Amino acid sequence: MSIFVNLEKGLDKAYENKSLNELLSAPPSALAGLTEKHDAVLAETFNIKTVADLGSNKYFALAGVLVALHNKEG
């Protein structure tokens, strides 16, 4: 099954045509709006070095779930 998702606005220009595996192993700055300074802070503070680390971090994941639940209520 093929799935197409347009992520252009969510990714740094250099990562727009990368595979999912390449994106998940990329630094957080692959996401639009984050910089190499953010990479350093995330690595130092939370040991987050990749997009996969960011997405699977228990604190960020919990925050995402709470926001989704709140949006579903309202």
VMD Tcl script that builds the backbone (N, CA, C; Angstrom):
set m [mol new atoms 222]
animate dup $m
set s [atomselect $m all]
$s set {name element resname resid chain x y z} {
  {N N MET 1 A 0.844 -1.162 0.000}
  {CA C MET 1 A 0.000 0.000 0.000}
  {C C MET 1 A 0.899 1.238 0.000}
  {N N SER 2 A 0.642 2.155 -0.892}
  {CA C SER 2 A 1.400 3.398 -0.954}
  {C C SER 2 A 0.652 4.501 -0.240}
  {N N ILE 3 A 1.404 5.304 0.480}
  {CA C ILE 3 A 0.823 6.455 1.164}
  {C C ILE 3 A 1.633 7.672 0.776}
  {N N PHE 4 A 0.978 8.755 0.432}
  {CA C PHE 4 A 1.658 9.989 0.085}
  {C C PHE 4 A 1.312 11.053 1.120}
  {N N VAL 5 A 2.338 11.648 1.683}
  {CA C VAL 5 A 2.152 12.728 2.646}
  {C C VAL 5 A 3.053 13.869 2.214}
  {N N ASN 6 A 2.500 15.052 2.059}
  {CA C ASN 6 A 3.286 16.217 1.678}
  {C C ASN 6 A 3.851 16.875 2.934}
  {N N LEU 7 A 5.147 16.741 3.112}
  {CA C LEU 7 A 5.815 17.286 4.300}
  {C C LEU 7 A 6.668 18.509 3.989}
  {N N GLU 8 A 6.557 19.047 2.775}
  {CA C GLU 8 A 7.439 20.140 2.353}
  {C C GLU 8 A 7.518 21.284 3.355}
  {N N LYS 9 A 6.404 21.711 3.881}
  {CA C LYS 9 A 6.417 22.851 4.796}
  {C C LYS 9 A 6.920 22.480 6.183}
  {N N GLY 10 A 7.001 21.192 6.479}
  {CA C GLY 10 A 7.449 20.748 7.782}
  {C C GLY 10 A 8.918 20.380 7.834}
  {N N LEU 11 A 9.577 20.392 6.662}
  {CA C LEU 11 A 10.970 19.966 6.595}
  {C C LEU 11 A 11.874 21.074 6.083}
  {N N ASP 12 A 13.121 21.046 6.523}
  {CA C ASP 12 A 14.150 21.911 5.962}
  {C C ASP 12 A 14.296 21.532 4.484}
  {N N LYS 13 A 14.563 22.518 3.639}
  {CA C LYS 13 A 14.655 22.313 2.197}
  {C C LYS 13 A 15.559 21.124 1.825}
  {N N ALA 14 A 16.680 20.974 2.529}
  {CA C ALA 14 A 17.648 19.918 2.213}
  {C C ALA 14 A 17.104 18.512 2.463}
  {N N TYR 15 A 16.014 18.395 3.185}
  {CA C TYR 15 A 15.473 17.082 3.550}
  {C C TYR 15 A 14.147 16.759 2.862}
  {N N GLU 16 A 13.664 17.637 2.015}
  {CA C GLU 16 A 12.343 17.457 1.414}
  {C C GLU 16 A 12.199 16.187 0.582}
  {N N ASN 17 A 13.263 15.715 -0.034}
  {CA C ASN 17 A 13.172 14.546 -0.910}
  {C C ASN 17 A 13.831 13.304 -0.317}
  {N N LYS 18 A 14.041 13.302 0.972}
  {CA C LYS 18 A 14.675 12.164 1.634}
  {C C LYS 18 A 13.646 11.084 1.947}
  {N N SER 19 A 14.142 9.868 2.088}
  {CA C SER 19 A 13.262 8.749 2.457}
  {C C SER 19 A 12.883 8.876 3.930}
  {N N LEU 20 A 11.893 8.104 4.332}
  {CA C LEU 20 A 11.461 8.112 5.725}
  {C C LEU 20 A 12.613 7.694 6.642}
  {N N ASN 21 A 13.357 6.670 6.259}
  {CA C ASN 21 A 14.493 6.236 7.075}
  {C C ASN 21 A 15.550 7.326 7.201}
  {N N GLU 22 A 15.806 8.043 6.107}
  {CA C GLU 22 A 16.774 9.137 6.154}
  {C C GLU 22 A 16.280 10.259 7.062}
  {N N LEU 23 A 14.985 10.546 7.001}
  {CA C LEU 23 A 14.419 11.595 7.855}
  {C C LEU 23 A 14.505 11.213 9.323}
  {N N LEU 24 A 14.182 9.981 9.642}
  {CA C LEU 24 A 14.208 9.556 11.040}
  {C C LEU 24 A 15.613 9.541 11.619}
  {N N SER 25 A 16.618 9.347 10.791}
  {CA C SER 25 A 17.993 9.342 11.280}
  {C C SER 25 A 18.661 10.714 11.176}
  {N N ALA 26 A 17.937 11.685 10.640}
  {CA C ALA 26 A 18.466 13.046 10.498}
  {C C ALA 26 A 18.402 13.772 11.845}
  {N N PRO 27 A 19.199 14.831 11.993}
  {CA C PRO 27 A 19.126 15.623 13.227}
  {C C PRO 27 A 17.794 16.367 13.294}
  {N N PRO 28 A 17.372 16.775 14.484}
  {CA C PRO 28 A 16.113 17.508 14.612}
  {C C PRO 28 A 16.028 18.747 13.708}
  {N N SER 29 A 17.166 19.343 13.382}
  {CA C SER 29 A 17.152 20.530 12.518}
  {C C SER 29 A 16.688 20.223 11.099}
  {N N ALA 30 A 16.435 18.953 10.780}
  {CA C ALA 30 A 15.827 18.601 9.502}
  {C C ALA 30 A 14.382 19.082 9.455}
  {N N LEU 31 A 13.808 19.349 10.623}
  {CA C LEU 31 A 12.444 19.871 10.705}
  {C C LEU 31 A 12.476 21.385 10.543}
  {N N ALA 32 A 11.580 21.902 9.747}
  {CA C ALA 32 A 11.525 23.344 9.499}
  {C C ALA 32 A 11.376 24.104 10.808}
  {N N GLY 33 A 12.193 25.122 10.979}
  {CA C GLY 33 A 12.107 25.963 12.162}
  {C C GLY 33 A 13.114 25.612 13.242}
  {N N LEU 34 A 13.752 24.457 13.145}
  {CA C LEU 34 A 14.784 24.091 14.104}
  {C C LEU 34 A 16.160 24.297 13.478}
  {N N THR 35 A 17.131 24.659 14.302}
  {CA C THR 35 A 18.473 24.952 13.823}
  {C C THR 35 A 19.486 24.022 14.487}
  {N N GLU 36 A 20.726 24.158 14.093}
  {CA C GLU 36 A 21.797 23.372 14.716}
  {C C GLU 36 A 21.941 23.725 16.195}
  {N N LYS 37 A 21.597 24.953 16.583}
  {CA C LYS 37 A 21.599 25.311 18.008}
  {C C LYS 37 A 20.568 24.486 18.762}
  {N N HIS 38 A 19.410 24.274 18.159}
  {CA C HIS 38 A 18.388 23.432 18.771}
  {C C HIS 38 A 18.889 21.993 18.890}
  {N N ASP 39 A 19.597 21.523 17.844}
  {CA C ASP 39 A 20.181 20.179 17.892}
  {C C ASP 39 A 21.053 20.027 19.130}
  {N N ALA 40 A 21.917 21.017 19.368}
  {CA C ALA 40 A 22.849 20.959 20.495}
  {C C ALA 40 A 22.112 20.947 21.832}
  {N N VAL 41 A 21.101 21.800 21.966}
  {CA C VAL 41 A 20.338 21.872 23.225}
  {C C VAL 41 A 19.576 20.570 23.455}
  {N N LEU 42 A 18.933 20.049 22.427}
  {CA C LEU 42 A 18.181 18.799 22.564}
  {C C LEU 42 A 19.106 17.630 22.916}
  {N N ALA 43 A 20.286 17.598 22.297}
  {CA C ALA 43 A 21.239 16.521 22.582}
  {C C ALA 43 A 21.758 16.618 24.007}
  {N N GLU 44 A 22.092 17.826 24.424}
  {CA C GLU 44 A 22.656 18.015 25.760}
  {C C GLU 44 A 21.614 17.793 26.851}
  {N N THR 45 A 20.423 18.288 26.638}
  {CA C THR 45 A 19.383 18.249 27.670}
  {C C THR 45 A 18.633 16.922 27.724}
  {N N PHE 46 A 18.279 16.382 26.566}
  {CA C PHE 46 A 17.424 15.193 26.515}
  {C C PHE 46 A 18.071 13.994 25.815}
  {N N ASN 47 A 19.323 14.112 25.393}
  {CA C ASN 47 A 20.012 13.067 24.634}
  {C C ASN 47 A 19.261 12.741 23.338}
  {N N ILE 48 A 18.661 13.758 22.730}
  {CA C ILE 48 A 17.931 13.617 21.471}
  {C C ILE 48 A 18.876 14.035 20.349}
  {N N LYS 49 A 19.184 13.070 19.462}
  {CA C LYS 49 A 20.144 13.340 18.390}
  {C C LYS 49 A 19.542 13.168 16.998}
  {N N THR 50 A 18.354 12.579 16.925}
  {CA C THR 50 A 17.711 12.347 15.631}
  {C C THR 50 A 16.225 12.707 15.711}
  {N N VAL 51 A 15.609 12.789 14.547}
  {CA C VAL 51 A 14.167 13.016 14.488}
  {C C VAL 51 A 13.439 11.855 15.174}
  {N N ALA 52 A 13.944 10.643 15.008}
  {CA C ALA 52 A 13.334 9.478 15.675}
  {C C ALA 52 A 13.418 9.612 17.189}
  {N N ASP 53 A 14.561 10.066 17.690}
  {CA C ASP 53 A 14.695 10.281 19.137}
  {C C ASP 53 A 13.678 11.312 19.619}
  {N N LEU 54 A 13.515 12.380 18.852}
  {CA C LEU 54 A 12.587 13.444 19.224}
  {C C LEU 54 A 11.154 12.915 19.261}
  {N N GLY 55 A 10.774 12.175 18.230}
  {CA C GLY 55 A 9.408 11.664 18.140}
  {C C GLY 55 A 9.086 10.587 19.149}
  {N N SER 56 A 10.101 9.889 19.629}
  {CA C SER 56 A 9.846 8.807 20.573}
  {C C SER 56 A 10.203 9.178 22.014}
  {N N ASN 57 A 10.641 10.407 22.230}
  {CA C ASN 57 A 10.945 10.855 23.589}
  {C C ASN 57 A 9.655 10.868 24.406}
  {N N LYS 58 A 9.692 10.245 25.592}
  {CA C LYS 58 A 8.453 10.086 26.367}
  {C C LYS 58 A 7.819 11.413 26.750}
  {N N TYR 59 A 8.604 12.436 26.988}
  {CA C TYR 59 A 8.046 13.730 27.388}
  {C C TYR 59 A 7.358 14.421 26.204}
  {N N PHE 60 A 8.018 14.431 25.059}
  {CA C PHE 60 A 7.423 15.051 23.876}
  {C C PHE 60 A 6.225 14.251 23.387}
  {N N ALA 61 A 6.315 12.920 23.455}
  {CA C ALA 61 A 5.198 12.076 23.042}
  {C C ALA 61 A 3.983 12.300 23.934}
  {N N LEU 62 A 4.207 12.366 25.246}
  {CA C LEU 62 A 3.101 12.605 26.176}
  {C C LEU 62 A 2.464 13.969 25.927}
  {N N ALA 63 A 3.291 14.976 25.709}
  {CA C ALA 63 A 2.759 16.314 25.419}
  {C C ALA 63 A 1.911 16.290 24.151}
  {N N GLY 64 A 2.365 15.566 23.128}
  {CA C GLY 64 A 1.599 15.456 21.890}
  {C C GLY 64 A 0.256 14.777 22.097}
  {N N VAL 65 A 0.243 13.733 22.899}
  {CA C VAL 65 A -1.008 13.025 23.198}
  {C C VAL 65 A -1.961 13.938 23.974}
  {N N LEU 66 A -1.447 14.662 24.957}
  {CA C LEU 66 A -2.298 15.566 25.719}
  {C C LEU 66 A -2.920 16.650 24.842}
  {N N VAL 67 A -2.140 17.200 23.935}
  {CA C VAL 67 A -2.670 18.207 23.008}
  {C C VAL 67 A -3.735 17.596 22.106}
  {N N ALA 68 A -3.463 16.394 21.581}
  {CA C ALA 68 A -4.447 15.729 20.708}
  {C C ALA 68 A -5.745 15.459 21.465}
  {N N LEU 69 A -5.654 15.005 22.712}
  {CA C LEU 69 A -6.854 14.782 23.520}
  {C C LEU 69 A -7.622 16.072 23.769}
  {N N HIS 70 A -6.898 17.126 24.061}
  {CA C HIS 70 A -7.541 18.425 24.294}
  {C C HIS 70 A -8.264 18.895 23.032}
  {N N ASN 71 A -7.619 18.748 21.886}
  {CA C ASN 71 A -8.243 19.170 20.623}
  {C C ASN 71 A -9.470 18.330 20.296}
  {N N LYS 72 A -9.468 17.090 20.701}
  {CA C LYS 72 A -10.626 16.216 20.455}
  {C C LYS 72 A -11.819 16.607 21.326}
  {N N GLU 73 A -11.532 17.099 22.543}
  {CA C GLU 73 A -12.604 17.529 23.463}
  {C C GLU 73 A -13.294 18.802 22.997}
  {N N GLY 74 A -12.510 19.720 22.484}
  {CA C GLY 74 A -13.037 21.035 22.182}
  {C C GLY 74 A -13.454 21.164 20.786}
}
mol reanalyze $m
mol bondsrecalc $m
mol representation Tube
mol addrep $m
